[in-house]
Amino acid sequence: SPTICNGQSATLTANGGTTYSWNTGSTTNPLSVSPVTTTSYTVTGTSLGCTSTAVSTVTIISSPVVNVNSVTICAGDSASLFASGATTYLWSTGSTSNPLLVNPVSTTSYTVTGTTSGCTGSSVGTVTVDPIPATPTISVSGLVLTSSSATGNQWYLNGVIIPGATGSTYTVTVNGNYTVVVTTAGCSS
């Protein structure tokens, strides 16, 4: 009476008789079965005209449902992928750590296989890598500062954000050190 993982097959071997007949209609011995739920199989063995029966129960253990997150990062950043739903994990990178810390240079998918009680399940997490925008430059014309980027600007005065100053130009009203940060798809330069 074997215990198998969902989706696997089991081999049932009868002995003690000369010929065998299973409740599935098969007369093959051993018998290969692939039940989807826990199932009992009855075999009748015959020898010299006498018969006897035995029952084998194939117990199914559900495969773990493995989940893993997907994340979006900026180029040069690291990402943590967290797997859940199983006892142990093996990543396509060969790592058995959970979470898995990665630093891809381009969008990359990672497969994780989780194991519980000898049964496995897998899932795929994707790390999307967004590019960092080009480093902006500032040109000065009188009191007007102009960013080299047409969009995504935020101006700062002495390291403090200037509320509402998000255009490609900014007109200076006080002396100080002005900075512009350009942000595209959540990545800044």
N, C-alpha and C positions, 0 to 999 in steps of 0.2 A: 504494500500500500504506500506508494511514493507520494512525496510532497514536491510540487513543481511550481514554477513561476507562471503567471498568466502568459499564454502565447507559446509556451514550451510543450514538448511532447514527452510522454512517458512510455516505457516499455514494460509490459506485464508478462511475466513468465510463469506458466503453470507447470507443476510437476506431479508425479504420482500416477498418472494415467498413460494410456497409449495414444489415444486421440482426445481432442478437446473441442468443445463448442462453447463460444462466448454468447452472452445475451445480445451482442451487437449483430449476431448472425455469422460472424467470422469463425473459421476453424483453424486459423493460423496460430501457431505458438512458437515464439512469443508474439504478443499482440502490441502494436504501437497505437497509442491513442493521444488525442490532443483536445481534451475537454476545455470548455471556456468557464465552467464552474465546477466545484467539487462534485465528482461523479463516482458512483459505485458500479463495478463491473462483476458480473457473475460468470464463472466458467464451470462447465460440467466436463469432468474427465471420465473417460470410459476405458476399462481394461478387462478383458476376458468376459465381456457382457455385463459387467457390473459398473455402476456409475456412482459418482460422488461430486459434490459441488463445493465451491469456495468463492468468497467474495473479496475483491480488492477495491479499496477506495482511493481514488486519486484526488488529493487535496490541492486546491489551487490557492496560491498566495498572490495577492494583487501586486503588480509592479508599482513602485512608488511614482507618484506624480511629481516630477521635478520642475521647479520654477526658477527662473533667473531673471534679474532685471536687465534692462538695456538703458544706456546712458549716452548723453551727448556732452562732449568736452571740447575745449579749445586746443588747437595744436600746441604740443609741448606739455599739456597737463596729463595727470594720471587719472585713472578711473578704477573704482572698486565694483566688482561683480559679485553679488550675493546669491548663492544657490540655497534652495530650501526644499523640503519634502522628502529627504532621504537621510540616511545615517552617515554615509561617507560619500565623497565626491572625487571624480577624476575629470580634469579639464583637458581640452584638446591640446593645451600647451604642455601637458605631462604633469602639471602641478596637482597636488591633492589639497592645497590650501583653500579655505573658505572663510572669508571672501578672497577672491583672486584680484590682486592688484596688477593692472596692466598700463602700459604707456605706448599705445600704437601711434604710428606716424600718419596713418590713414584709417578710414572707416574699416573696422574688422569685426568679424563674427567669431564667437567662442562657443564651443559645444561643451556642455557639462553632462557627465553621466553619474547619476546618483545610485547608490546601492543600499538596500535594506533587506535583511534576511536572505541574502543571496540573489535577490531579484533587482533588476535595474530599470531605470527610466532615464530619459535624457531631455535636454532643452537647449535652446540656443539664445545667447545674449549678444547683442550688437553694441559696439562702442562706435558712435558716430563722431568723427573728428571734423570740427569746423575750422576753417583757416582763420588766422589772426589778420586783421586788416593791416595794410601798409602803414608804417610809421608816418604820422602826419607832420607837415611842416607848417610854420606860421610865417606869413609875409606881413609886413607893416607898411601902411601908407597913412601917414599922419596919425590920427587917433583910431584908425580902423585896422583891426587885426583880421586876417583872412586865413582860414584853414585850407590846406591842400585837398581836403575831403569835402565833397559837396553835401554829404549826408552823414548822419550818425554822430554829430559833434556834441560835446558838452564842454563848456568853458569853465575854468577854475581861476580864482584869484588867490594868490599865496597859498595854494593847496586846498582851498575851500570852494566847494561847488557854488557857481553863480546860478541861482534859480532862474529857470526860463531861458538861459543862454545856450540854446541848442542849434542855432543857425550856423551857416558856414562863415559868417563874419560876426565880429563883436566890436562895438565902439567903446573905447576905454573912457572911463569917467574918473578913475582915481589911479594914482601911481601904484605899482606893485608888479609882482611876477605873475604872468598869465600863462596858463597851460590849456591845451585842448586835448581831450581824450576822444578817440573815434571808436565807436562800438558798432559791430555788424554781427548779427545772429548771436548775440550774447558774448562775443569775443572782442576784447578791447586792446587798443594800442595807443 
